[in-house]
Amino acid sequence: MSVFAHWPNRITALRFVGAFVLFGLLTVIGDGDPRQNAGLIQFSFWLFVVVASTDFLDGYLARRDNLTSTFGRIADPFVDKVLILGVLVYLAVLPWSRPWVPAWAVVLILAREFLVTGIRGWVESTGREFGADRLGKVKMVLQSIAVGGILFLHAFPWPDEFFPYLSWMAHALILGTIAITVISGASYVLKTRTLVEEIKS
């Protein structure tokens, strides 16, 4: 039976396609003036909202209908990372968005993902499970809000008196994302240290 015979995996695949459509839109927008590309940025914002917010749907359907699979377990977090990290890379290099997304922050977030992926691989090689903890889930939600917030900031013609406040909120969201990324990564490292000590003893 095909891995796409059921809706949870279909939704995951559609989310993956949606992420690359979003990357294509950001490529088209490119270095252009966001005010002249407001329609494309608005579409990008709403597409991001749909792709990011349906993250819970495939998992919910898989659990509800007892359709969990190896494909879903691997593909779902993979699509999440492709979506968030891919958009962050674009936002870090496009001139209209990079004041809110410093390149070093994207490198830090990438490093955390590489670290946790390596830790997860080692832990699961010992026969133990290593799913996302609560901090990891909070990180994903905050990252999604931060990315969506920056797109939202440029998607609509805000009055001049509102823009500084919205800009400050976007900066705060990115700083919060950086903080939760570091805290979450440290949490995984501490859990792994405890596990290593248990194995040695």
SEMAR-829886 format. One record per residue (C-alpha): residue number from 1; residue in three letters; x, y, z. Coordinates in steps of 0.02 Angstrom, whole numbers, plus 50000, padded with zeros to 5 digits. Layout:
REM residues N
[NUM, Ala, [X, Y, Z]]
...
END
This chain:
REM residues 201
[1, Met, [50000, 50000, 50000]]
[2, Ser, [50063, 50174, 49955]]
[3, Val, [50123, 50285, 50097]]
[4, Phe, [50002, 50415, 50027]]
[5, Ala, [49849, 50303, 50043]]
[6, His, [49793, 50398, 50198]]
[7, Trp, [49763, 50582, 50233]]
[8, Pro, [49897, 50611, 50367]]
[9, Asn, [50038, 50573, 50245]]
[10, Arg, [49949, 50664, 50104]]
[11, Ile, [49939, 50821, 50211]]
[12, Thr, [50124, 50806, 50255]]
[13, Ala, [50166, 50793, 50069]]
[14, Leu, [50054, 50942, 50026]]
[15, Arg, [50139, 51043, 50163]]
[16, Phe, [50308, 51001, 50085]]
[17, Val, [50248, 51060, 49914]]
[18, Gly, [50174, 51216, 49993]]
[19, Ala, [50341, 51257, 50072]]
[20, Phe, [50428, 51255, 49903]]
[21, Val, [50290, 51359, 49824]]
[22, Leu, [50323, 51485, 49963]]
[23, Phe, [50510, 51482, 49925]]
[24, Gly, [50468, 51514, 49742]]
[25, Leu, [50362, 51665, 49789]]
[26, Leu, [50501, 51737, 49898]]
[27, Thr, [50623, 51710, 49754]]
[28, Val, [50508, 51807, 49637]]
[29, Ile, [50489, 51948, 49765]]
[30, Gly, [50677, 51951, 49786]]
[31, Asp, [50760, 52119, 49814]]
[32, Gly, [50608, 52216, 49756]]
[33, Asp, [50519, 52350, 49854]]
[34, Pro, [50394, 52261, 49968]]
[35, Arg, [50268, 52401, 49936]]
[36, Gln, [50270, 52358, 49751]]
[37, Asn, [50255, 52173, 49789]]
[38, Ala, [50122, 52185, 49923]]
[39, Gly, [50007, 52062, 49835]]
[40, Leu, [50142, 51928, 49824]]
[41, Ile, [50195, 51956, 50004]]
[42, Gln, [50014, 51945, 50061]]
[43, Phe, [49994, 51781, 49968]]
[44, Ser, [50158, 51719, 50043]]
[45, Phe, [50097, 51765, 50216]]
[46, Trp, [49932, 51672, 50198]]
[47, Leu, [50018, 51522, 50118]]
[48, Phe, [50139, 51516, 50264]]
[49, Val, [49994, 51525, 50388]]
[50, Val, [49908, 51378, 50302]]
[51, Val, [50064, 51269, 50288]]
[52, Ala, [50123, 51307, 50466]]
[53, Ser, [49953, 51292, 50550]]
[54, Thr, [49914, 51123, 50471]]
[55, Asp, [50065, 51051, 50561]]
[56, Phe, [49951, 50985, 50697]]
[57, Leu, [49823, 50913, 50576]]
[58, Asp, [49922, 50769, 50503]]
[59, Gly, [49979, 50712, 50676]]
[60, Tyr, [49804, 50729, 50747]]
[61, Leu, [49726, 50626, 50607]]
[62, Ala, [49863, 50494, 50620]]
[63, Arg, [49834, 50474, 50807]]
[64, Arg, [49644, 50481, 50794]]
[65, Asp, [49634, 50348, 50658]]
[66, Asn, [49783, 50245, 50719]]
[67, Leu, [49877, 50280, 50558]]
[68, Thr, [50047, 50324, 50630]]
[69, Ser, [50188, 50269, 50516]]
[70, Thr, [50376, 50274, 50498]]
[71, Phe, [50355, 50392, 50350]]
[72, Gly, [50250, 50513, 50451]]
[73, Arg, [50366, 50506, 50600]]
[74, Ile, [50514, 50555, 50490]]
[75, Ala, [50429, 50667, 50362]]
[76, Asp, [50325, 50776, 50478]]
[77, Pro, [50470, 50853, 50578]]
[78, Phe, [50574, 50858, 50418]]
[79, Val, [50441, 50964, 50331]]
[80, Asp, [50430, 51077, 50484]]
[81, Lys, [50617, 51110, 50478]]
[82, Val, [50619, 51137, 50289]]
[83, Leu, [50478, 51263, 50304]]
[84, Ile, [50542, 51364, 50452]]
[85, Leu, [50727, 51359, 50414]]
[86, Gly, [50700, 51387, 50229]]
[87, Val, [50595, 51543, 50256]]
[88, Leu, [50717, 51607, 50388]]
[89, Val, [50861, 51591, 50264]]
[90, Tyr, [50763, 51694, 50138]]
[91, Leu, [50717, 51824, 50268]]
[92, Ala, [50899, 51838, 50322]]
[93, Val, [50959, 51883, 50147]]
[94, Leu, [50817, 51983, 50070]]
[95, Pro, [50849, 52170, 50096]]
[96, Trp, [50672, 52210, 50154]]
[97, Ser, [50672, 52079, 50291]]
[98, Arg, [50852, 52053, 50348]]
[99, Pro, [50850, 52197, 50475]]
[100, Trp, [50737, 52085, 50579]]
[101, Val, [50828, 51920, 50547]]
[102, Pro, [51016, 51927, 50577]]
[103, Ala, [51114, 51792, 50487]]
[104, Trp, [51196, 51735, 50649]]
[105, Ala, [51025, 51696, 50722]]
[106, Val, [50986, 51581, 50576]]
[107, Val, [51155, 51495, 50598]]
[108, Leu, [51116, 51472, 50783]]
[109, Ile, [50946, 51396, 50745]]
[110, Leu, [51022, 51281, 50613]]
[111, Ala, [51158, 51227, 50734]]
[112, Arg, [51027, 51183, 50865]]
[113, Glu, [50932, 51077, 50738]]
[114, Phe, [51090, 50985, 50684]]
[115, Leu, [51137, 50955, 50866]]
[116, Val, [50967, 50887, 50915]]
[117, Thr, [50957, 50778, 50759]]
[118, Gly, [51126, 50703, 50802]]
[119, Ile, [51076, 50674, 50983]]
[120, Arg, [50911, 50595, 50930]]
[121, Gly, [51000, 50477, 50811]]
[122, Trp, [51119, 50420, 50947]]
[123, Val, [50984, 50399, 51079]]
[124, Glu, [50871, 50300, 50964]]
[125, Ser, [51019, 50190, 50915]]
[126, Thr, [51020, 50133, 51096]]
[127, Gly, [50841, 50073, 51079]]
[128, Arg, [50763, 50220, 51171]]
[129, Glu, [50636, 50343, 51106]]
[130, Phe, [50682, 50526, 51090]]
[131, Gly, [50529, 50625, 51037]]
[132, Ala, [50507, 50813, 51045]]
[133, Asp, [50481, 50879, 51220]]
[134, Arg, [50371, 51025, 51272]]
[135, Leu, [50510, 51153, 51247]]
[136, Gly, [50539, 51088, 51072]]
[137, Lys, [50355, 51110, 51031]]
[138, Val, [50353, 51285, 51105]]
[139, Lys, [50507, 51325, 50999]]
[140, Met, [50417, 51271, 50841]]
[141, Val, [50263, 51376, 50882]]
[142, Leu, [50366, 51531, 50924]]
[143, Gln, [50472, 51512, 50768]]
[144, Ser, [50314, 51501, 50663]]
[145, Ile, [50241, 51657, 50745]]
[146, Ala, [50404, 51752, 50721]]
[147, Val, [50418, 51707, 50536]]
[148, Gly, [50235, 51743, 50508]]
[149, Gly, [50254, 51908, 50601]]
[150, Ile, [50390, 51971, 50485]]
[151, Leu, [50289, 51925, 50331]]
[152, Phe, [50137, 52005, 50412]]
[153, Leu, [50236, 52163, 50444]]
[154, His, [50270, 52185, 50257]]
[155, Ala, [50111, 52111, 50186]]
[156, Phe, [49993, 52254, 50224]]
[157, Pro, [50001, 52446, 50205]]
[158, Trp, [50016, 52497, 50388]]
[159, Pro, [49997, 52679, 50441]]
[160, Asp, [50164, 52759, 50478]]
[161, Glu, [50123, 52779, 50663]]
[162, Phe, [50087, 52591, 50682]]
[163, Phe, [50239, 52524, 50590]]
[164, Pro, [50369, 52558, 50729]]
[165, Tyr, [50264, 52461, 50855]]
[166, Leu, [50241, 52315, 50736]]
[167, Ser, [50426, 52320, 50696]]
[168, Trp, [50469, 52313, 50881]]
[169, Met, [50353, 52163, 50902]]
[170, Ala, [50439, 52074, 50757]]
[171, His, [50609, 52105, 50837]]
[172, Ala, [50543, 52041, 51004]]
[173, Leu, [50477, 51883, 50921]]
[174, Ile, [50645, 51847, 50841]]
[175, Leu, [50735, 51876, 51007]]
[176, Gly, [50611, 51760, 51092]]
[177, Thr, [50642, 51630, 50957]]
[178, Ile, [50830, 51641, 50984]]
[179, Ala, [50807, 51623, 51172]]
[180, Ile, [50693, 51471, 51163]]
[181, Thr, [50808, 51393, 51033]]
[182, Val, [50956, 51404, 51153]]
[183, Ile, [50854, 51346, 51303]]
[184, Ser, [50778, 51201, 51207]]
[185, Gly, [50947, 51145, 51140]]
[186, Ala, [51022, 51152, 51314]]
[187, Ser, [50876, 51049, 51381]]
[188, Tyr, [50911, 50911, 51255]]
[189, Val, [51097, 50913, 51297]]
[190, Leu, [51060, 50896, 51484]]
[191, Lys, [50937, 50753, 51453]]
[192, Thr, [51068, 50665, 51347]]
[193, Arg, [51201, 50690, 51481]]
[194, Thr, [51085, 50607, 51607]]
[195, Leu, [51055, 50464, 51488]]
[196, Val, [51242, 50439, 51457]]
[197, Glu, [51272, 50431, 51644]]
[198, Glu, [51132, 50301, 51662]]
[199, Ile, [51208, 50195, 51524]]
[200, Lys, [51382, 50204, 51602]]
[201, Ser, [51315, 50153, 51771]]
END
